[in-house]
Structures are given as structure tokens and as C-alpha cells.
Amino acid sequence: MPLLLRNKDFWSGAMLMAIGIAAIVIARGYPMGTTLRMGPAYFPTMLGGLLVLGGVYLVFKGFRSTDFIEPGWSLRGLIGIPVAMVVFGFLMDRAGFIPALVVLILGSAAAGREFHWVEMLLFTAGLTILCIAVFIWGLGLPYPLLADF
């Protein structure tokens, strides 16, 4: 197999370009609007364009890079992350934003090989506080922090 096809940067860039192009194509059916009065297509189109530009950069970086994909799959990651996301969705309505977010963060972190409880608990507390500040207080999303049992 040619070295370029085993290059991490090449495949990362190709993936970003594909996602960006898909976002732009999907957004074509919506009104664009202007910078001051953004329509539904504005944000996906701009974000898609930025993803394509980042992808082009990574593809060209892949021509010079010697960082190659290592063979093998992490079964912990393939199972742990989707399960954490499903449990997050299940807990959002039933337990509230905070328990769902804690399960998502800890479950996703446990899918990695370098999981340390103390670090992850501190990280989970900080990220949960940040998410509450941004999504609940900043954006005003109507999620209950804790469910009424």
C-alpha cells in the first residue's frame, strides 16, 4: 500500500473535506441570508467551508508527514463511546442534564487506554460546570439540571 494511503493527516483531511462538502451540499436548499441576518444555510455553509479549508491543509500536510496509521482497532472505544452517547440521550429526560453529562464524560473517557479516576473526576466536574454555564445559563436551553424524582 502506498505510504500516502496509510498517512493519518491525509485521511483526517479527507474526512474533514467530505464532511464540509456534505454540509455545504445539504445547506443549498435553505435560504442563505446575510451576515447581519443569517438564514438557516449560513452557519452550515460557513462551517462547511472552514472544514474544507482545514481538510485541504491536512491533506497537503500529509504529503510531508511521516505519521502513519497503526493497525488494529480499540474494542473499548468502538463499544464504550456509542454506549455512553446512548445512555446520555436516555438520561437527559429521566435524570437531568448533570447526571447525563457525567455519564457521557466518564463513559467516553473510560473507552480510552489511559483512564485515571482522579483526573477524570476533576475533568468531569470542570467540564460539567462549563457546559452548564454555556448551554443552560448562556444559551438558555430548557434542560433541567436534575430530574424531580
N, C-alpha and C positions, 0 to 999 in steps of 0.2 A: 504494500500500500504506500502511495507517495506520502512523504513527510507532511505535506500541507494538509492532507485529509486527517491526520492524527493530531493536528495543532489545536490547542484549547482556544486561543484567540480567534482563529479562523472560524470555528464553529460557534463561538459566542457571538461574533459579529454577524454571522449568517442568521442566527436565531433572532437577534435584535432587528436586523433588517426585515426579516419575514414578519415579525410582529408589527413593526412600524408600517410596513406596506399594507398589511391586513387592516390596521386601524384606519389608515387613510382611505382605503377602498370602501370599508364599511361606512365611514362617515360621509361619503359622497352623496348619499341620499338625503341628508339633512341640510337645512339652511346654515350657511357659514356665519353670517353676521359680520360685525366689525370688531376691532379691538376694544372699543368702548361699549358696544352692545353685542356681546358674544352670543352666537347661536349654538345649537346643540352640536354642530360639526366642528366648531372652532377648537375646543380643547383636544379632542381625539386627533384632529388633523395636525395641530402643532406638536403634540406629544409624539405622534407617529413620525413626523418629520425629524424630530430630535433623535428618536430611536434609530431611524435610518442613518442619520449622520454619525451617531455613535457606532453603529454597526459597520459602516464603511471604514471608520478609523480602526476598529478592531480587526477587520479583515486585512487591511494593509499592514497592521502591526503583526499579524500572523505570518506574513512573508519573512519577517526578520526574527521572529521569536523561536526559541528552542524549547518551549514549554509544551510537552506532549500529553495527550490523554493517557491515563493509566488504565489498563484493562481491569474489568471486574465491576460489579455493582454492589452497593451497600443495601442489603436487605432491610436493615434498620431504617434507613432513610426512605426506601420505597414503601414501607408499611407505616412507619411512625408519623410522617408528615401528613399524608392523606387522612389517617385516623384522627390526628389532632385537629385537622380542619373540620372534619365531620362532627366531632364532639363539640367543637367551638360553636358551630351552627346549631346544634341540638341544645346546648346550654344557654344560648343568648336569650331565648324566650322563657326558659324554665328556671334558670338560676340567676340571670343578670349578666351585665357587662363584665364586671370584675372577675367572677369565677370562670366565665368563658374565656376571658383573655389569659388568665393564669394557666388554665389547662392548655390553651393553644401554645403559649410561650414555652412552658415546661415540656410539653409533649414534643414540640418541634426540636427543642434543644436536646432532649433525650435521644432523638434519632441520630445524633452525631456520635462520633467516637470519643470526643474529649468532653464528657459531661461531668461537671463538678457541682455538687449541690449548693455549696455556699455561694459560688459565683453566680449560678443560675437563679438562686433565690433573690440575690441583690439586683441582678439584671431584670428579673421579672417584676420586682417592686418598682424599680425606676421606670421601666417601660410601661407598666400599667398606669402609673401616675401621669406620665407623659401622654398616653393615649386618652386618659380621662380629661386632661387639660385641653387637648386638641379636639377630640371628637365630641365630648359631652359639653364642656364649657365653651370652647372656642367656636365650634360649628353648630352647637345646639342640637345635636342629634337626639332623638327621643328614646334613647335606650335607658332602661332602669339600671342603676348601678348594682343593686342586689334585688332579687325577687322577694316578694312578700310570700312567706310560707304559711 
